[in-house]
């Protein structure tokens, strides 16, 4: 993480204003503002659990009312489950295998993951950009690097934490950042900590677009055509439904860089999976352990580490004068930080 911070400082200095980042402070920012703390197999925010399965461990995030409504369909339970009642969830998960449980989420959009399923393996290299595991890059053209980030416009279509963090760091480097939100589905982070939302989005210009109408989509397309960097955090299917084609846009020179942040990357079989910071970290094996099993090591940690890694990749692409399609997989960024199998840290003195 210190190496990523050094990369951001170096390339931001070449392109605009030097951005200094304290990685550990960044990872703890939301927890500090919300007085959150580690809770062992319960996430800091309380919406995720690490549960034993018939053949391992699984991270399950039930953060939204709709998640709880889908639990019976996912686990084959006879009736509804009260929101917040984890007992029937834990019992049903414990009777099933992890791979089967993940497979059953197809079409449901539930954020669940087997612990360590995307942990980097020495014999199976994870896609990387400039040595950043979990970030893939396709260079479609080459031109002169921008002389100053102050001349660039960033369209930040992302939500929650990782993507907005990239936008915040580019803002600090001098770029003009426009936060673009759907009028019918605004950034979910607005319902959380106001202080945390402000640290990610204060200083950005704000635009609301009704993407459900042809006129709104035309406005969105025009904004992208006028931007130098685009940041998205929607799954590929949602991007396609908006009539957007990232590769075609970059090939035609606007934007210079398109960054897509997803839970598991854009390859078939993974592209439709949903992830939040806690379950994505667990998928990468970014957990600690005590004598009872895996524990969450930090608050939604896949979000800030992915944001930092993706910001380093965007600045690197701009500094090298490339027109790039960048893809950031939260689970694979987390997995790349862990190392070889079995290398997760061991907690001592309990899981508190």
C-alpha positions in Angstrom: 0.0 0.0 0.0 2.9 2.3 0.7 4.2 1.5 -2.8 0.8 2.5 -4.3 0.9 5.8 -2.4 4.4 6.5 -3.7 3.2 5.8 -7.2 0.3 8.3 -6.8 2.7 10.9 -5.4 5.1 10.5 -8.3 2.7 10.6 -11.2 0.4 13.3 -9.7 3.5 15.5 -9.3 4.3 14.9 -13.0 0.8 15.9 -14.0 -0.4 18.5 -11.6 -0.2 18.8 -7.8 1.5 16.2 -5.7 -1.0 14.1 -3.8 0.3 12.6 -0.6 -1.7 9.7 0.8 -1.5 7.9 4.2 -2.7 4.4 3.2 -3.5 3.1 6.7 -5.3 6.4 7.6 -7.2 6.0 4.3 -8.3 2.4 5.1 -9.5 3.5 8.6 -11.2 6.7 7.5 -14.8 5.5 7.6 -14.3 3.5 10.8 -12.8 6.5 12.5 -15.7 8.8 11.5 -18.3 6.2 12.5 -16.6 5.0 15.7 -16.6 1.5 14.2 -14.3 -1.3 15.5 -13.4 -4.8 14.6 -15.9 -7.5 15.6 -14.3 -10.7 14.6 -16.6 -12.7 12.2 -19.0 -9.7 12.1 -18.0 -6.8 9.9 -17.2 -3.4 11.4 -20.4 -2.0 9.8 -22.5 -5.0 10.9 -24.0 -6.0 7.5 -21.6 -8.9 6.8 -20.9 -12.2 8.5 -18.3 -14.9 8.0 -20.1 -18.2 8.3 -18.9 -21.8 8.2 -20.1 -23.9 5.3 -20.0 -27.7 4.8 -16.6 -27.3 3.2 -15.1 -24.0 4.3 -16.1 -20.4 5.1 -18.2 -17.9 3.3 -18.7 -14.1 3.6 -22.4 -13.1 3.3 -23.4 -9.4 3.1 -27.1 -8.5 3.7 -26.9 -4.7 3.7 -30.1 -3.9 1.9 -33.8 -4.8 2.7 -34.0 -6.4 -0.8 -31.1 -8.7 0.2 -33.0 -10.1 3.1 -36.1 -10.5 0.9 -34.0 -12.7 -1.4 -32.6 -15.0 1.3 -35.4 -17.6 1.1 -35.0 -17.9 -2.7 -31.2 -18.2 -2.3 -31.2 -20.8 0.5 -34.5 -22.6 -0.4 -36.2 -21.7 2.9 -39.9 -22.2 3.2 -40.8 -18.6 4.3 -39.5 -15.1 4.7 -36.6 -14.3 7.0 -36.8 -11.3 9.4 -34.2 -8.7 8.5 -31.3 -9.0 11.0 -32.1 -12.6 12.0 -28.9 -14.4 11.0 -29.8 -17.7 12.7 -31.7 -19.4 9.8 -29.1 -18.0 7.4 -26.2 -19.5 9.3 -28.0 -22.8 9.7 -28.7 -23.2 6.0 -25.3 -22.0 4.9 -23.7 -24.5 7.2 -25.5 -27.4 5.5 -24.2 -26.4 2.0 -21.0 -26.2 0.0 -19.5 -22.9 -0.7 -19.3 -23.2 -4.5 -23.0 -24.3 -4.6 -24.0 -21.3 -2.5 -22.2 -18.9 -4.8 -23.8 -20.6 -7.8 -27.3 -20.2 -6.4 -26.9 -16.4 -6.3 -27.0 -16.2 -10.1 -29.7 -13.8 -11.1 -30.3 -12.7 -7.5 -27.5 -10.2 -7.1 -26.6 -11.2 -3.6 -23.0 -10.3 -2.4 -21.6 -13.5 -1.2 -18.2 -15.1 -1.5 -16.1 -18.1 -0.5 -13.2 -17.0 1.7 -10.0 -17.0 -0.3 -11.6 -18.0 -3.6 -9.8 -15.2 -5.4 -6.6 -15.2 -3.4 -3.6 -14.8 -5.7 -1.8 -18.0 -6.5 1.8 -18.2 -7.7 0.9 -20.7 -10.4 -2.1 -18.6 -11.7 -1.0 -15.0 -12.2 -3.6 -12.3 -11.6 -4.0 -9.7 -14.3 -2.1 -6.6 -13.5 -1.3 -3.2 -14.8 2.1 -1.8 -13.9 2.5 -4.5 -11.2 -0.8 -3.8 -9.5 -2.6 -7.1 -9.0 -6.3 -7.0 -9.9 -6.0 -4.1 -12.3 -6.1 -5.0 -16.0 -5.2 -2.6 -18.7 -5.7 -2.4 -22.5 -3.8 0.3 -24.3 -5.8 1.4 -27.4 -3.7 4.4 -28.5 -0.8 6.6 -27.6 -0.5 10.3 -27.5 1.3 13.0 -25.5 0.6 13.0 -21.8 -1.5 15.9 -20.6 0.7 18.8 -19.5 -1.5 19.6 -16.5 -4.3 17.7 -14.8 -5.9 21.1 -14.3 -6.9 20.9 -17.9 -8.7 17.6 -17.6 -12.3 16.7 -16.8 -13.2 13.5 -14.9 -16.8 12.1 -15.1 -17.3 10.1 -11.9 -20.3 7.9 -12.4 -19.3 5.6 -9.6 -20.8 5.1 -6.1 -20.1 4.1 -2.6 -16.3 4.1 -1.8 -13.7 2.7 -4.2 -14.7 4.7 -7.3 -15.4 8.0 -5.5 -12.0 7.7 -3.8 -10.4 7.6 -7.2 -12.3 10.8 -8.2 -11.3 12.4 -4.9 -7.6 11.7 -5.4 -7.8 13.1 -9.0 -9.5 16.2 -7.7 -6.6 16.7 -5.2 -4.2 16.3 -8.1 -5.9 19.3 -9.9 -8.5 17.8 -12.2 -12.1 19.0 -12.4 -14.3 16.1 -11.2 -18.0 15.9 -12.0 -20.0 13.5 -9.9 -22.8 12.1 -12.0 -25.7 10.5 -10.3 -29.0 8.9 -11.5 -32.0 10.9 -10.4 -33.8 7.6 -9.5 -30.8 5.8 -7.9 -28.4 8.2 -6.3 -25.2 7.1 -4.6 -26.0 4.8 -1.8 -23.2 6.4 0.3 -25.5 9.4 0.8 -27.5 7.3 3.4 -24.4 6.5 5.4 -21.9 8.6 7.3 -22.1 12.3 6.1 -18.5 12.8 7.1 -17.4 9.9 5.0 -19.4 11.0 2.0 -17.9 14.5 2.3 -14.3 13.1 2.4 -15.0 11.3 -0.9 -17.2 13.8 -2.8 -16.7 17.3 -1.4 -15.4 19.7 -4.0 -16.7 17.7 -7.0 -19.2 19.4 -9.3 -22.6 17.6 -9.1 -24.9 16.6 -11.9 -28.1 14.5 -11.7 -29.3 12.7 -14.8 -32.5 10.8 -15.4 -30.8 7.9 -17.2 -34.2 6.1 -17.6 -35.2 8.5 -20.4 -33.7 8.9 -23.9 -33.0 12.6 -23.2 -31.2 11.7 -20.0 -29.1 9.1 -21.7 -28.2 11.7 -24.4 -27.0 14.1 -21.7 -24.9 11.3 -20.2 -23.3 10.4 -23.5 -22.5 14.0 -24.2 -20.8 14.4 -20.8 -18.7 11.3 -21.5 -17.7 12.7 -24.9 -16.5 15.8 -23.1 -14.5 14.0 -20.4 -10.9 12.9 -20.3 -11.4 10.3 -17.6 -14.5 8.2 -16.8 -15.0 6.2 -13.6 -17.8 3.6 -13.4 -18.7 1.0 -10.7 -21.6 -0.6 -12.5 -21.5 -4.1 -13.9 -21.0 -4.5 -17.6 -24.6 -5.3 -18.3 -25.7 -2.0 -16.7 -23.2 -0.1 -18.8 -24.5 -1.7 -21.9 -28.1 -0.9 -21.0 -27.1 2.8 -20.9 -26.0 2.5 -24.5 -22.3 3.0 -23.5 -19.4 1.3 -25.2 -16.2 2.0 -23.2 -13.9 0.5 -25.8 -15.4 2.5 -28.7 -15.3 5.7 -26.7 -11.6 5.4 -25.8 -10.7 4.3 -29.4 -12.2 7.6 -30.6 -10.1 9.6 -28.1 -12.7 10.7 -25.5 -12.1 9.8 -22.8 -8.4 9.1 -22.6 -9.0 6.6 -19.8 -12.1 4.6 -18.8 -11.8 3.0 -15.4 -14.4 0.2 -14.6 -14.5 -0.9 -11.0 -16.4 -4.2 -10.4 -16.5 -6.8 -7.7 -14.9 -9.6 -9.7 -13.8 -8.2 -13.1 -15.5 -8.3 -16.5 -14.9 -11.9 -17.6 -17.9 -14.3 -18.2 -18.9 -16.1 -15.1 -17.7 -13.2 -12.8 -19.0 -10.1 -14.5 -22.5 -10.3 -13.0 -21.5 -11.0 -9.4 -22.2 -8.3 -6.9 -19.7 -7.4 -4.2 -19.2 -4.9 -1.3 -16.0 -4.2 0.5 -16.2 -6.8 3.2 -17.2 -9.8 1.1 -14.8 -8.8 -1.7 -11.9 -8.7 0.8 -12.9 -12.1 2.1 -13.0 -13.5 -1.5 -9.4 -12.4 -1.9 -8.4 -14.0 1.4 -7.7 -10.6 2.9 -8.8 -11.7 6.4 -7.1 -12.5 9.7 -7.7 -15.6 11.8 -8.2 -16.6 15.4 -8.7 -20.1 16.8 -12.4 -20.0 15.7 -11.8 -19.2 12.0 -11.5 -16.1 9.8 -12.2 -12.6 11.0 -12.7 -9.3 9.1 -9.4 -7.4 9.3 -10.7 -3.9 8.7 -13.8 -2.0 7.6 -14.8 -2.9 4.1 -11.1 -3.0 3.3 -11.4 -4.0 -0.4 -13.0 -0.6 -1.1 -10.2 1.7 -0.1 -7.4 -0.6 -1.3 -9.1 -0.9 -4.7 -9.6 2.9 -4.8 -5.9 3.5 -4.1 -4.8 0.9 -6.6 -7.1 2.2 -9.3 -6.0 5.8 -8.7 -2.4 4.7 -9.2 -3.3 3.0 -12.4 -5.2 6.0 -13.8 -2.4 8.4 -13.0 0.1 6.0 -14.5 -1.9 5.6 -17.7 -2.2 9.4 -18.1 1.5 10.0 -17.3 2.5 7.4 -20.0 0.3 9.2 -22.6 -1.9 6.2 -23.2 -5.5 5.8 -24.0 -6.5 3.0 -21.7 -9.4 0.7 -20.7 -8.7 -0.1 -17.1 -10.6 -2.7 -15.1 -10.3 -3.0 -11.3 -11.6 -6.2 -9.6 -12.1 -5.6 -5.9 -11.7 -9.2 -5.0 -8.6 -9.6 -7.1 -7.0 -6.4 -5.8 -7.6 -7.8 -2.3 -6.3 -11.2 -3.3 -3.1 -9.7 -4.7 -2.3 -8.1 -1.4 -2.4 -11.4 0.4 0.2 -13.5 -1.4 0.4 -17.2 -1.6 -2.1 -19.7 -0.2 -2.3 -19.8 3.6 -0.5 -16.5 4.1 -3.3 -14.7 5.8 -2.3 -13.2 9.2 -3.2 -14.9 12.5 -4.9 -12.7 15.1 -3.6 -13.1 18.7 -5.5 -12.3 21.8 -9.0 -12.9 20.3 -11.0 -11.4 17.4 -12.2 -8.1 19.0 
